[in-house]
Amino acid sequence: MAERLAASLLPAAASPSPSARRATVAAAAAASFPSSCSARAGLRLRSSRSGSARRFFKAGGSGGGGALRVVRCMAASDAAQLKGAREDIKELLKTTYCHPIMVRLGWHDSGTYDKNIEEWPQRGGADGSLRFEPELKHGANAGLINALKLIQPIKDKYPGISYADLFQLASATAIEEAGGPKIPMKYGRVDVTEPEQCPPEGRLPDAGPRDPAGHLREVFYRMGLDDKEIVALSGAHTLGRARPDRSGWGKPETKYTKDGPGEPGGQSWTVEWLKFDNSYFKDMKFLSQIPLKDQKEQDLLVLPTDAALFEDTSFKVYAEKYAEDQEAFFKDYAEAHAKLSDLGAKFDPPEGFSLDDVTSDEPADEKKQEAAPTPEPVAAPAPEPVAAAVATATADDNNGAAPQPEPFSAAKYSYGKRELSDSMKQKIRAEYEGFGGSPDKPMQSNYFLNIMILIAGLAFLTSLVGN
């Protein structure tokens, strides 16, 4: 179960019933992003009290010290709502090109895990804590508020899923939609409920440490990952850009980023920085052979931790392999990503579940009565305005948006249907609308011919005055 009521909370004079011993208690926490125990498929109401399943316990009543009224959460996330959220995430990716920041969102939520700490949530990991302000303020998380603003409407639409699952779902979906491998994910992660449960700062990797290879091992070994997994996960730098105003790394823009897509600017590791393939390893292999002083003149970014992959003897074995064999990279990356996304997570049910083979033994009628209704499929909500990290789709690609009015074409109203220059179009349009015409309601007579007659008339009058 997601959470259990301690026996000490039961009245001392009463003998606790089996149902009371199994009751779940959760505390609502005040936070910038709400916690996520909410109405979902599989919830069973244990009282007649009406209202939202998100607020769920009350002690009191008459006789015998009172009774507990609770809602029992049967799973951390609802599979049907997760599937719906996945489709909405795909639409979000198409319209905002936010693949890189979604990958980063999932990684930074799980990457705080410390295998030397057993207690949850003190051990860190994929628990949704990144939604709280104390963790968002960590230096390594600069800009991730933009990812939360993008994904919050999806969380609002599907309240029956945890933030921890949503972050990892977005990360894996972004990889797959960018052309990467299918990640063997499982779900059911439980969220932390208050800011005080956030991990301390300093557990995430630094891009420019004094000893890059040693730093990578210190951070990833603490998570329980090995050299192969370190190199495979580094390959995700094939996506995205670094911006000097956020991370302190990279150029303001390069020839590969100055025109977007999305908001222009930043410096990418690869030429096609929204395509997931093994280009990162090919490019790093080439750039690592260039002297460091000359690398600064290149349009592709090389961080000290990137160069270490081809400098360290152990890392280089895998980096060389992935540069030559994309299939091998995809296989190892998918396994490493799935492992990273599970780090430190507390699952409910304990074994988690896959969206590909979810089964249920509940009768259909019972599920219909007790499950929260799954929202009907609707168009993905438009993302809220965010800062420079993510941007809307390019002007020539509506990506499902409402069709725009047809641009005015002056030649459409001119003699011979001939296309004119832009400056002439503007002049003709201004004069045309001055006479009462518009692109949607043409004048009854031929506009171009009328202009010519008017000019001829004025010329005739001028000649008369001159004579």
Secondary structure by P-SEA (a helix, b strand, c coil): ccccccccccccccccccccccbbbbbbbbccccccccccccccccccccccccbbbbbbcccccbbbbbbbbcccccaaaaaaaaaaaaaaaacccaaaaaaaaaaaaacccccccccccccccccccccccccccccccccaaaaaaaaaaaaaacccccaaaaaaaaaaaaaaaacccccccccbbbbbcccccccccccccccccccaaaaaaaaaaaacccaaaaaaaaccccccccccccccccccccccccccccbbbbbbcccccccccaaaaaaaaaaaaccccccccccccccaaaaaaaacaaaaaaaaaaaccaaaaaaaaaaaaaaaaaccccccccccccccbbbbcccaaaaaaccccccccccccccccccccccccccccccccccccccccccccccccccccaaaaaaaaaaaaaacccccccccccaaaaaaaaaaaaaaaaaaaac
